[in-house]
């Protein structure tokens, strides 16, 4: 599980530097959320991958927003809801999501 120590919202310069290490992720238009999208093979593959991410998020106690559209287009948004912005926990979760094996598109 991620640390329960107080979380600090990162300044935008730190956010941009950390984002360089996560090339598949982007910032939303307000610079407050990490966003990544996948086009999955089919609905079942999208749900399976979404469930793997959900299991990881539950273990870490840090929960992203999931969007499944047009049956196989998965988008994840990560931010620290309580602070309304990005923290180190968000980048850690994104990196761990990246480490999951991605199904073929």
Secondary structure, DSSP 8 states (H G I E B T S, - for coil): ----S------HHHHHHHHTT-TT-EE-TTS--EEEEEE-SSHHHHHHHHHHHHHHHHHHT---EEEEETTTEEEEEE-BTTTTB--HHHHHHHHHHHHS-----
